[in-house]
Amino acid sequence: MLALRLTRGARPAVQLRRFLVAAASAGTGFLLLCALGHALGPPGAPSASLLRLAWCAAPLAATVYFAVAVARTDPGTRPRSGLSALGLGPVRLMAVSATTTALTCALGSVTALLVFLHLRGDLTGAPFDGSGADFLAAGRPLPLPATLTLLTLVPGSASAAVAVALRPRERAAGPSRSGRTAYGRFGAYRATAARETFGAYGRFGRHLETAAHGRRPSAARQPTPEEAQAPLQTQTQQDRLRADLPGQDTERAHGPHGTQDDPDSAAAVPASGAGRAPSGLPWGIAVLAVGLAVGAYASRTGVGAVTGGRPGAPAGPVLAAVGLALAGPGLTHLCGRLLQSVRPGALRLLAGRLLMTEATRIGRPLGVVCAVLSGAYALGSLYYPDGRSAGPLALLGVLLVTGCTAATLMTAAVEAKRAHAGTTAALLRLGAPPSTPRRAAALRAGTLLALFGPLTVIVAQLSALSLAL
């Protein structure tokens, strides 16, 4: 009931994202039902029906990926202060988010079932007789267990992925290496391993400070007003310095007006550190090289070749796409470093710093988009040579995968913009021109396009060339 109320009372932008998730779920469910209809058709090679069902894994993964991205940016299930007292702790909010995702995907699955039954003629009595009618299995009854299993595959996978991605993460409460118990004077236990300087115990009033933990609590020395104000002044100076850095936004948790209950003032996912480069770049390059080598080997030797196709050949482009997706955060971090090199100005420093800070948040979906484009081009050259047009179901699958990945990238960009709203407001308060954030965003987009665009084309051409050997 709470999930339904949050779904009904969400803002239009949130409702649009949920509608896109439902549309993606409907398309994936329709492809799964078409694979079932092909298996129910005239008797033929069972491997062909199994291969069509296996190709539905790509739209399913893209739909789940997009559903997780939408659930991360949902302001209705974002933790706020005071909700734990009402029974809405992190675990309950995670369950609400998973339930909302399951309801959205279930709506799409029901829509896919209605469209499939309409095309079969079960609702109107006039089956569809155009191209692709052999996938509908018109005139044959649909097995209810198989239909329900395929329709619940998308909602179940999406809700499980959301529950795993949004599960509460708590640090281990074990003793750290620097704070382990050590021996003090004459074998006495101490709380930390910090050493005291020579003659510290003999200084005037030193023994009175430790008496607060012993038998004489009233004899402990009270701090002077100057000593009490010193930590507050130091903390204030640190907060002011932290507010001026692009990667550290004090308004991320408190909002632009100092409140914690504003759902649009902060992003749910914290930004990664700008000083640490993502570690996936070497692995991505290695997997990319292995994918190109596997594609060339499978194409040259004809591994798994059958009549009408080579099932072993797509392993190369798939591995190359995975490598490009793994290298996305590292390449984004590299773009940020390149922007700040060779005597940069204020605009280049701002754009490069933000790219380094958001390397993981932006780089991962950007790498996935480039991987999907390169893989689609390579597989298209393999299965549809000489300009032969693809079927309607193949076009639907390509549209689902590219649309979900592109929508995930746009969602990540909006999330990053909200995460740095405090930085933008601070720049405007300091007197920066209003066009500075837009110019920095355009510079970041141009830099990413200049690197990832040619790289995607090169990987796609190499994958297609390896398959043509």
N, C-alpha and C positions, 0 to 999 in steps of 0.2 A: 504493500500500500504506500509506503514511503517513497519507493522508487517511482511509482506512478505519479505521485504528487510532484516530485522533483522534475519528472519528465514533462508534466503538463505546465508547470510554472517556470520553465526555463526561458531564457531570452531567445530572440529570433535567430541570432548567430549560432547558438548552441543547437537549436532545433534544426537549422539547416545542416549542420554537421551530422546530426543523428539521422536526418533524412538521407544523406549521402551514404551513411553506413547501411541503412535499410535497403537502399537501391543496390549497393554492392552485394549485400547478402542475397537479394532477389536474383541478381544475375548469376551468382555462383550456384545457388540452389537450382536454377533453371538448367545450367550446364550439367550438374550432377544428375538431374532427372532425364536429360537427353542421353547421357551415357547409359542410364538404366534402360531407356527405351531402345537404344541401339542393341543392348544385350538381349532384349526381348524380341527383337526382330527376327528375320529369317535366319536359320541356322548357318553359321559361317565359322570363321576362325575365331575362337574365344580370345586369342591374344590381341586381336584388334579392339575388342570391347574393353579388355583390361588396359590396353594402352590409352584409350580415350578417357577412361576413368583416372588413370595416372596423370594425364595432362591437366585434369581439374585441380591438381594439388597447387599449381601456380596461382590461379585465381583465389583459391581458398586461403593460401598464405598471405596474399596481398590484402584480402578482406580482413583477416585477423590483425594484420599489421596496422591497417588503417583504423580499425576499431580500438586498438590499444592506444594509438595516438590521440584519438578523440576522447577516450576515457581519461587520459592524463590531463587534458586541458578543460575538463568539465568543471565549472566553478561550483556546481551544486553539491559535489561530493568532495570538496577540498576541505582539509582539516582547518577548524577555526577554534579560537579560544572559547572555552565554556561548553563545548559540545560534549565533552567526555562526561560532564556532570549529568547530562541528559541521556546518557547511554549511547551516544554516537561517537565512540572512540575510533581510532584508526582501523580496527578490525571491522567494525560495523559499517563504516564508510566504504571500506573496500568491498564488503558484501553488497552494499547498495549499488556501487558502481558496476560490479559484475552482474547484478540482477538487471540493471538498466540496459546494459549491453546485450544481455540475453533477450530481453523483451524487444529491443530494436531489431536484432537479427532474426528473431522469430517472426516479426511482422514481415520482414523481407522474404523469409522462407514460405510463409503462407501466400504471399503475393505470387511467388514463383510457381507454387502448386496450382493456384487458380489460373494463371496464364497457360501453364502446361496442359491442364485439363480442358481449357477453352480451345487450344490448338488441336488437341486430340478429338474434339467433338463431343466430349462427355457432358458438357454443359449446354451446348447449342444444338448438337446433333449433326453439324456439318464440319467434318474434320478438315484441317488445312492440307491442301494438295500441292503446295508449291515446292520449291527446292528445299531440301532438308526434311521432307516429310517422313523419311525412313527412320529418323531419330525419335519420332513420336509414338511408334508402335500402336497406331490407331487400330481399333478392333480387338485388341488383346487386353485382358485385365491386368491392372498394375498390382504387383504383390505388395500388400500393406506393410509387412515388416521392413522390406527393403526401402520402400518409399519413406517411411518414418525415420529410418536410420539415416538416410541421405539428407533428409530435411533438418534433422537435429544435429547434423555434423557441424554446420556453420555456427549456430548459437552456442553449442557446447564448447567448441574450440575457442570462440571469441571470449566467452565468459571465463573460461579457465585461464586464458592468456592474460586477461585483465586482472584476475585475482592474483596471478603470479607476479605481474609487473607492479601492482599497487600494494603488495603485501607490506606490512609494517616492518621496517628494518631497524633493529636496535643493536648498538654496539655491545660487545661482550664486556661483562663487568669484572673480568679477571684482572689481577694485578699486572701492571705494566713493568717493563724492564727498568725504567728510570725511577719508579716509585715503589720498589720492593723493600721489604723490611730488612733493616741492617742493625748491626750491633753498635751501641754507643759506648760511653765510658764504662769501663769495668764490666762489660758484658750486658749492659742494660739494653732493652729493645727500644728501637726508635721507629717512627712512622716512615721516614724517608732515609735515603742514603746520603743526604747533604752533609757536608763536613763543616765543622765550626773552626774558625781561625784560632790561632794560639792566644790564650789569655782571655777568650770570650767570656768564660764563666766568672772570671774575677772582676769584670767590669761592674761598675756601680749600677744596681737595679737589675742586673741580668737574671739573678736567681728569683726575683719577684715575678718575672714574666712566666717562668715555668711553674710557679706556685699556683697559678690559676687552674692547672690540671691536676694538682695534688691535694694536699690537706688544707691549704690556706687560700681559698678562692677570694676572700675579701682583701687580701694583700696584693692582688694583681694591680699593676700600674695602669691607670687609665690613660688613653691617648689624649694628647693635647688637641685643641681645635685645629691647629695648623696640620698636624699629622692626619686628622680625620678628613680634612678637605683635600689632602694631596692625592689620594687614590681617585677621588671624583674628578679632579682636574686632569689627571693623566688619562682617565677613561674618556673624558670629553674631547681631549685632543686627539685620541686615537679614533673616535667616532668621526670627527671632522676630517681627518686624513683619509679614513676609509670611504667616506661619502664622495670624495673627489676622484676615486679610482673607478674606471668603467666596469671592472669585474666585481666590485663590491658595492652593492646597492643597499643602503640602510632602509630604503623605502620598500624593499621587496617584501619584507615581513610586516611592515606597519602601514603601507599604503601612502599615497601622496598627502593625506591629511592626518596622518598619525594614528589611523585606526587599523585594527587587525581583522575586521569583519567584512572588508570590501573584497568581494570575490574576484574582481578584475584587477586588483592592484598588484598581484604577485603571481608568479608561475609556480606550479606545483612541483616542478623538477628543478633543483638547484643547478646553477651553472657550474661547469667544471672549471678547475683551476687553469688560469692562463699560462702559468709557468711550466706546466707539465704537458709534454707532447704525447698524444695518443700512441699507444704501443702497437696498433694494428697495421701500420704501414709496411714493415718488413714482411709480415705474414700475408698481407694482401698481395704484395708483389710476387711472393713465392707461389701463392695459389694461382695467380694470374698466369705466371710462366708455366706452371704445371698444366693448367687448362689448355693453353695453346699447344703444348706438346702432346697432350692426350688427344686433342682434336685432330692434329696432323697424323698421329699414329693410327687412330681409329679409321681415318679416311683413307690412308695409304694402304693399310693391311686389310680393310674391310671387316673389322671386328664386329661380330653380331649382325652381319649383313643378311637380309632376307629379301624376298621378292617385293619390290616396290618401296624399299627404304632401307636405312641403316640405323637401327636403334642404338648402336654403340656410339655413333658419331655425335649426338647431342651432349654427351658427357663433357666434351671439351668446351663448348660455349657456356655451359652451365657453370663449370669450374672457373672459367674466366670472369663470368659475371659475379660470382661469389668473391673472387679476389678483388675486383673493382669495388664491390660494396664494403669489404673489409678495409680497403685503403682510403675510403672516403674521409673519415675524421682526420687521419694523418695528413692527407693532401690539403684539407681545409686549414689545418694548423700551419702548414707550410705556406699557404697563401697569406696568412696573417703575418708571418715572419718576413716574407718578401715585400709586403706593403710597407713595413717599417724599416727597411734597409735603405742604404745610400741616402743619407741626410733627409729624413722625412720631415714633412711639415705637420701642423696640428691635425689636419684632416686625415692624412695617411696614418698618423699615430692612432687616432681614434678608431678608424676603420680596421686597422690591423689588430689592435688590442681586442676589439669586439670579436673579430674572427677567431683569434686564439682562444678567447674565453668560451665561445660557443662552438668550438670545433667538433665536439661530440654531438651536440644537439642538432646542429645544422649539417654536419658532414655525413652522418650516418644515413639519413633519408636522401641526401643528395647523391651519395654513392649508390644507393639502391636504385634511384631513378636512372642514373647512367648505366648501371648494370642491366636494368630492364631494357633500355633502348638498344644497347649493344647486343644483348642476347636475342632480342626480337629480330634485329636485322640479320644476325648470323643464322638463326633458325629459319627465318623466311627465305634466305638464299639456299638453304639446304632442302626444304620441303616444297618450295614453290619457285623453282628455277624458270628461266625464260619468260618472266613476266606473267606467269599463270596466276589467276586471281584465287584468293582463299575463300573458303566457304563462310556462311553466316555465323556458324558457331565459333570458328577460329577467330573471326573478326571480333565477336563478342568477348572471347577470352582475352585477346590482346587489349581491347578497350578497357576491360575490367582491371587488368594488371597495371597498365600505364596510368589509368585514372586514379586508382587507389594510391599508387606510389606518389603521383604528383600532388594529390590532395594531402597526403601525409607530409610532404615537404612544405606545402603552404601552411599546414597546421603548425609545424615546427617553427616556421618563420614568424608566425603570429605569436607563438609562445615566447620566442626569444625577444620580440619587440616589447611584449608586456613585462618580461623579466628586467629589461633595462629602461623601463619608463622613468625610474628614479634618476638614472644618469642623464637622460634627456632633459628632465626638468631641472636638474642641477646646472647643466650647461646653459640653459636659457636664463636661469637666475643669475649666472655669472656674466651675462651680457653677450653670449654667442648669438650669431644671426639665426633666425628661425629656419633658414634653409640648410644649416649645418647637418642636422640629423638626416635629412633627405639626401644630401650630397654624399654623406658617409655611407648610407645604405646603397646608393647607386654605385659607389666605388667598390663596395664589397661584392655586389652582384656582378659587376663587370669583371672583377678579378676572378671570381669563381667560374664565370662563364668562359673566360679566356683560358683557364686551365682545364676544366672538366669537359668543355666542348670538343676541342681537338683530341683529348685523351679518349673520349667515348668513340669518336670516329675511328681513331687508330685501332682501338681494341676490337671494334666491330669489323673493320676491314681485315685485320689479322685473323680473327676467328673465321670469317667467311673464306679467306684465302687458304687457311689450314684445312677447311672442309672440302675445298675444291681440288686439293692435291691428289 
